[in-house]
Amino acid sequence: MSAAMSSAPSEAAQLWLRGLDSRRQTARYRLFVFPHAGAGASSYQLAEHFPDSVEVCSVQLPGRENRFVEPPLLSVEAVVDELAPLISGRSELPFGFFGHSMGALLAFALANRLRNTGAPLPTRLFLSALRAPHLPDREPLHHLSDADLLARLRRSEFVGLDPELQELLLPTVRADLTVCETYEHRHQAPLPCPFTVLGGDRDDSVREPELAAWRAHTSAEFELRMFPGDHLYVRGAEQQLVESIARTLPVRR
């Protein structure tokens, strides 16, 4: 089998990792992106701001966009079980993880799984808009009634969305909240990967000290960066976010 054939993405990899091999000829680094609760792989337009040497692969979880008819997963472990072999199988390039909110939890848990199985590790974790995993949730939401949960979401993630679309998305968002809020943190040795932790300076759901608490989970370099904005500060700040990420990558622009 030729090298080109052996490195071709599997059907599962194509389903879960949007953008894989999109820069096959030029990429020298791969950034895996993990979106927030209820969001799909197209939520963040980061790829267009990176040089051709960086390939962006956005994780597409079941229950959204082209996987909308599939039932969403309900635990961090279930997601990591699916993703760990796919990502460890595509570690021919150095790679990093960027996760926003729920995505940060998935990125962290996945890095720990890779470490525990002896697989290659990301060169850096970029963890955005999530309190450190050993801190308890302030107010769990996944158990609320549909009406109460919609009322909460309409003040944040669902701002500006059509009411019918809000109701359509509700089961997926509830499933994702279940993923986050049923996660049980188990003490492990700090990861040897450097962390860059990011947040919005007007995010009422995650405060700066809660972001700074991620420092306990790495034995390597730690950086905390705040951006103007609320919990979804990423929207509209893609260029600035990419610049912040790119300056720490082991590739030249």
Buried (B, 14 or more C-beta within 10 A) or exposed (E): EEEEEEEBBBEEBBBBBBBBBEBEEEBBBBBBBBBBBBBBBEBBBBBEBBBEBBBBBBBBBBBBEEBEEEEBBBBBBEBBEBBBBBBBBBBEBBBBBBBBBBBBBBBBBBBBBBBEEEBBBBBBBBBBBBBBBEBEEEEEBBEBEEEEBBEBBBEEBBEEBEEEEBEEBBBBBBBBBBBBBBBEBEEEEEBEBBBBBBBBEEBEBBEBEBBBBBBEBBEEEBBBBBBEBBBBBBEEBBEBBBEBBBEBBEBEE
